[in-house]
Amino acid sequence: MNPSIDLLHAALAIICALLYLASGARQLLLLDSRHRAQSSPTGAYLALAAVAVHLMIAVIDVSAGHLSLGFYKVASLIFLTISVVGLATMLFRPLHLLVIVTFPLAALSVLVNVFAPATDQPLKGLNDGLVLHIAASLVAFGVLTLTTLQGALVSIQTQRLRKHHTRGVIRMLPPLDMTERMFYELLTAGTVLLTIAIVAGGLFIDDLLGQRLVHKTVLTTLAWLMFSITLGVHWLRGWRIGTAVTLVSVAFGCLTVGFFGSKLVVELIL
C-alpha cells in the first residue's frame, strides 16, 4: 500500500472510531431520557456516518488489493455487519441498548484493523461462489452476535421482573414480549444466513473436510443444528425462553470457536 493510502486509512479509522463512540454516547444519553420518543435523530446520523466511513475503509482494503481474512480484518468486517444490521433494525425495533454495547467494540475493531500488523496474506483467486460463502458467513455471524446479546438482555429482564426489580436497565428495555420476539426474529435471520453460508461452502470449497477446515466445518454444523432445533421447537410448541437462550449461547460459542479459534492460535499465538 502506498503512503497516501496509509495516511487516508489511518485518518478514516480515527474518524470512524470517534463517530462510533459519539453515537454510542448519544444513544446512552437518550436511552435514559424520559422523552426519548421525541429525541433528536443525532445519534442515528452519527451512527450512519460511522458506518459509511467504516464501509469506506473496507472498500479501500479491496481496491488496494490487500483484502484478507486475517483475525483483525475479519473482526472489523463482522463489526461493520453488526453496525449495519443494528442501524437498519433500529428503524423497526428498539435495539438501542445493543448498539450502545456494540458501537465501542466496532470502534476498537476499526482501529486495530488499521493500526495493528497484518496477520494473514491477501486473498487470491476468489470466485463468485467463494465471495457468496464469505459474505454470507460474515453477515450470519454478525446477526447471530446480535441474537446472542439480545438473548442475554432477555435473560436479565426475565430474572429482574421475577424478582420485581423494575429499576435500572429494566426501565430502559421494551416490554418482555417484544424483547423475546426480537430475539427470535434475529435468530431466524441469522440461521437462514448461516444456512446459505454452509450450502455455498459445500458447493464451492473443495477441501471443506480437509485438515485445515474440518474443525470449522464440524463446529459450524453443530452450531447450525442447535440454532435450527431452537427455532423448530419454538415454532412447533414453544419453549421456555431461558432454555432457548442457553442453547443459542452454546451454539454461538461453537460458532465463535470455529470462526476465530484457529485464526487466534495460528495468526496471533504461534
Order of alpha helices (4+ residues) and beta strands (2+ residues): alpha-alpha-alpha-alpha-alpha-alpha-alpha-alpha-alpha
